[in-house]
Amino acid sequence: MNIAWDFIASLVARHEEDDETDPFHLDLNPHSTPQRLPKGTSESYGRCLSLIHTALLTHANPERQALGLALYVLHPRLLFAPLPTGTGWYNNSAARVFRDRCQLFVAGRWQALFNAVPEAPPPLTNDPAPAPTGQDAIPQFDLALRNIRSGRLSAAYRTLISNGAASYGTDTLDKLDALTFIPMLDDPSALSAAERAAFDAFRLGPLCDEDDYLITQDTLAKLIETLPSGVSPGPTGLRNEHLKEAATTGLGA
């Protein structure tokens, strides 16, 4: 298993390199993910999350914990990679493929899963296809704007790059993110002077019994149930629906 973690460490190092010739980003899934898990695969997916959580939350080595976080970010790319041509996500064939991927994942075969993921669309060249203009451009931009207002940045991103209206890469995602989340002049979460004084008194006071703040599996499962459905998965491709289905098994919470 140490070899498997070495592979995750190599991806983290690759992500952190400032190499303009390598577009790899650990937290940017180049492919869309399904809205739900294939039928009957919740338990298999729960085992994958359980393995990640063991490394992320309970391992004594901080470096292993950091790699567990990296694996959590990466796992949608490995498990929800596009299926073979002609296979939809919600049939028996998809369920078999997904279970096989989960078995490889639990066995630490992350490099094999990563190598099987189709390559991302190539970046635009210096001579991209001409962007639509006039009436042809209006439906594309209207659709992108609707997705932005709904918080579906990945969908807006794919719409804009599909015909050369925007460039492929994190610059476009950053611009879309800026359009969605407009900075506020006043931070509503900022502490008042009285709140800051109370917080400092608590922070500098005696430690509380950790059992008073223990988050149980039942508590976490109830919190997952409250996550909204039908929202954007974010750049990693992980969806709230995936976590909800895994939590129903008792393995993924």
Backbone hydrogen bonds, N-H to C=O, Kabsch-Sander energy under -0.5 kcal/mol:
donor,donor_aa,acceptor,acceptor_aa,energy
5,W,1,M,-2.0
6,D,2,N,-2.0
7,F,3,I,-1.5
8,I,4,A,-1.5
9,A,5,W,-2.4
10,S,6,D,-1.9
11,L,7,F,-1.7
12,V,8,I,-2.2
13,A,9,A,-2.3
14,R,10,S,-2.1
15,H,11,L,-2.5
16,E,12,V,-2.0
17,E,13,A,-1.0
19,D,17,E,-1.4
20,E,18,D,-0.6
22,D,19,D,-1.4
28,L,25,H,-1.5
29,N,27,D,-0.5
29,N,235,P,-3.6
41,T,38,P,-1.5
45,Y,41,T,-2.4
46,G,42,S,-2.4
47,R,43,E,-1.8
48,C,44,S,-1.2
49,L,45,Y,-2.1
50,S,46,G,-2.3
51,L,47,R,-1.9
52,I,48,C,-1.9
53,H,49,L,-2.9
54,T,50,S,-1.9
55,A,51,L,-1.6
56,L,52,I,-2.7
57,L,53,H,-2.9
58,T,53,H,-0.7
58,T,54,T,-1.2
59,H,54,T,-0.8
65,Q,61,N,-2.0
66,A,62,P,-2.2
67,L,63,E,-2.0
68,G,64,R,-2.3
69,L,65,Q,-1.9
70,A,66,A,-1.9
71,L,67,L,-2.5
72,Y,68,G,-2.0
73,V,69,L,-2.1
74,L,70,A,-2.0
75,H,71,L,-2.2
77,R,74,L,-1.2
78,L,74,L,-1.2
79,L,75,H,-2.6
80,F,76,P,-2.2
87,T,84,P,-2.0
88,G,86,G,-0.6
91,N,88,G,-0.6
95,A,91,N,-1.8
96,R,92,N,-2.0
97,V,93,S,-2.2
98,F,94,A,-2.8
99,R,95,A,-2.4
100,D,96,R,-2.3
101,R,97,V,-2.2
102,C,98,F,-2.4
103,Q,99,R,-2.3
104,L,100,D,-2.1
105,F,101,R,-2.4
106,V,102,C,-2.7
107,A,103,Q,-1.6
108,G,105,F,-1.8
109,R,104,L,-3.0
110,W,108,G,-1.2
113,L,109,R,-1.8
114,F,110,W,-2.6
115,N,111,Q,-2.6
116,A,112,A,-1.1
117,V,113,L,-0.6
117,V,114,F,-1.1
136,D,133,T,-1.3
137,A,134,G,-0.9
138,I,134,G,-1.0
140,Q,136,D,-0.6
141,F,137,A,-2.2
142,D,138,I,-2.7
143,L,139,P,-2.3
144,A,140,Q,-2.2
145,L,141,F,-2.6
146,R,142,D,-2.2
147,N,143,L,-2.1
148,I,144,A,-2.3
149,R,145,L,-2.6
150,S,146,R,-1.3
151,G,148,I,-1.5
152,R,147,N,-2.8
153,L,151,G,-1.4
156,A,152,R,-2.0
157,Y,153,L,-2.8
158,R,154,S,-2.4
159,T,155,A,-2.1
160,L,156,A,-2.1
161,I,157,Y,-2.2
162,S,158,R,-1.3
164,G,161,I,-0.8
165,A,160,L,-1.3
166,A,160,L,-1.3
173,L,169,G,-1.2
174,D,170,T,-2.7
175,K,171,D,-2.0
176,L,172,T,-2.4
177,D,173,L,-2.5
178,A,174,D,-2.1
179,L,175,K,-1.7
180,T,176,L,-1.7
181,F,177,D,-2.7
182,I,180,T,-0.8
190,A,187,D,-1.6
196,R,192,S,-2.8
197,A,193,A,-2.2
198,A,194,A,-2.2
199,F,195,E,-2.5
200,D,196,R,-2.5
201,A,197,A,-2.1
202,F,198,A,-2.0
203,R,199,F,-3.0
204,L,200,D,-2.3
205,G,201,A,-0.7
205,G,202,F,-0.5
212,D,209,D,-2.1
213,Y,210,E,-1.3
214,L,211,D,-1.0
216,T,214,L,-0.7
220,L,216,T,-2.2
221,A,217,Q,-2.5
222,K,218,D,-2.1
223,L,219,T,-1.9
224,I,220,L,-2.3
225,E,221,A,-1.7
226,T,222,K,-0.8
226,T,223,L,-0.7
227,L,224,I,-1.5
237,G,234,G,-1.0
242,H,239,R,-0.6
243,L,239,R,-1.4
244,K,240,N,-2.5
245,E,241,E,-2.3
246,A,242,H,-2.0
247,A,243,L,-2.4
248,T,244,K,-1.1
249,T,246,A,-1.4
250,G,247,A,-0.9
251,L,246,A,-0.7
252,G,246,A,-1.3
